[in-house]
Structures are given as C-alpha cells and as structure tokens.
Amino acid sequence: MIDIEGMEAAILDALKTIGALAHVESYQGNIDEILMENVVPLPAALVIYGGFTDENVVARGGAKGEIDVGFGVIVVGQNLSGSGDASLDVRRMLTAARDVLNGLEHQKRTLTLRSEVLSKMSNTGICAYEQEYRYKDWLTT
C-alpha cells in the first residue's frame, strides 16, 4: 500500500522546521493566485502531490511493480534585488528546503531531489521555484 498521506505529512513537518518560512501547507490551487493575489503569507513552501509513474506496473501485467511517487515543493518569496535571479533570501529558503527534504526517510522510503526550476515570477518581484522530489514504492494489486 502506498502511504502518500504519510509522506506528505513528513514533508510538511520537515519544512516547518525551516524558521524563515512564514507559511507551509499542502496546496492544490493555481500558482498564479499566489503570485497575483497574495493568498498566503510569504515566504512560503507549498507541497503538491505529483502522482506516480506506473510503467513498471504495466510492464508486469498489472500484478505488481515498482513505481516512482512524486511531490512538488513550491518555494515562494519576494525577489528584492530587482534582477531575474532569486534574491539571497529566496536562495536560502531553497537551500534549506533541499537540506531537510533530500534524503528524508519515511517508512523505509527515501525522498530524493530530481529537479529545481524557476516556475514563475510576477512583475511585483514575487517568484516561485519548484523543486521536484521522488521516492520509490511498490504497488501491489
């Protein structure tokens, strides 16, 4: 059985240890809302379940197989430097998120960082970077 809720709770708990973040929560909305409407206090980390890949399950006829389960973490902050790059504060939050999440273990499953990209930047200087994390699990049917 895949424990998506348990891993998500572990990710949220780890992010809450980062003192510089004003807001940490699960999120299923549109990132444009955050950039334009100030719906959450900044800086923030938002966790999004990213689904799983099931190629191995299909290859095995659906009986059972290894899957990759994904989560996205969107780190949102204010770019105060006025340049295209993230300000030093946003970079510190990204580093802190990587430090607490890359290698995070939950029930013998290990979360690993796969990618990090600038997702969006508003004309007000609010920027959102997305970090993609994955872990291996087994699906049985």
N, C-alpha and C positions, 0 to 999 in steps of 0.2 A: 504494500500500500504506500502510495506517495503522500508524504506529510508536507504539503505545500503551506498550510497554515502555520505549522510549527517552524519551518524555515523562515517564513515571512516574519513571524514573531521574533525569531533570533536575530534577523537582520535589523528590525526596528529597535530592539533592545541594544544592539551594538552601536547603532547610530546615535541613540540617545545618550551615549557616554561622551559624545563629542560636545564639549561645553560651548563651543562657538555657534552651534545651531540653535536658532530660535524656535524652529518648528520641525517635527519629524512625524510623518504619518504615511499610511497606505494611501495610494491615490489612483483613481480610475478616470479622472477628467481629462480635459484638454489643456495642454501646456500653455496654449495661447491665453487662456483665462488667467493664469498665474502671471504671465508677463504683462498683460494689459490691465487687469482689474484688481491687482493687489489682494487676492483672496486668501493668502496665507502670509504670516509674518516672515520676513527674511532676516537672515539667511535660513534656507530650509532644505531638507532632504526628503524626497518623496519616493516611496517604494512601489513599484508596479510589477505584478506577476506577468512574466513574459511568455508563458506557455511552455510546451515541451516539444522536442523533436522525437518522432517515433519511427525513423527509418529502420532501425534495427528490429523493432517490433514487427513491422510489416514484412521485413525480410525473413523473419522466422515464422511466418504464417499467423501472426497474431497471438501465439500461445504465450510468449513472454519475451522480454528483451530489455536491453539496456537503453535508457533514454537520457537525454540532456534536458534538465529543467532550468529555465531562465528567469532571472529577475532583473529589472532595470532600476537603477537608483538615479534619480534626477536631483542634482545639486543646483540650487537656485540662489543667486546672490546678486548684489549690486556691483557693477563694474564702475569703480570710482576714478579709474585712471584715464578714462576717455579714449583708450585705444581699443583695437579689435581684440586684444588678448584679455583674458580674465585678470582682474586685479589680484594683488597679492593675497587679500583675504579669501577670495574665491579659490585660489590655488591651494591655500592652506586647508580649506574645507575638503577639497578634492583629495588631497594627500591624506587627511585624517580619515575620510571615508574608505579609501584604499587600505589604509593601515588596519582598520578594525574589521573590514569585510573580506579582504583577500586572504583566504585560508581559514575563514570562520567555519567551525565544525558544529554540526547539529545532527545528533543520532547517527554517527559514523559516516556522515556525508560532508564533503568539504566544498565550500564555495570558492570559486576562482574567478578573478577578473579576466574578462575577454576583450573588452574594448572601452575606450573613453573618447567621446567626441563632443564638440560644441553643438548643442542641439538647436538652440535659438538664442537670439539676442534682440531685445527691444530697442527702440530709439531712445528710451529713457535710461539705458545702461544696465537693465536687468538681464542677466544671462543665465542660461540653463545648460548645464553639461550633463550628458547621460553616460553613466557607467553601466556596462552590461556584465552581469555575473551569471555563471552557470555551475551546476553540480550534476553529478551522475547519480542515477537512481535506477531501480528495476521495476518494471511494470509486469504484473502477472495477471492473466485473465482466466 
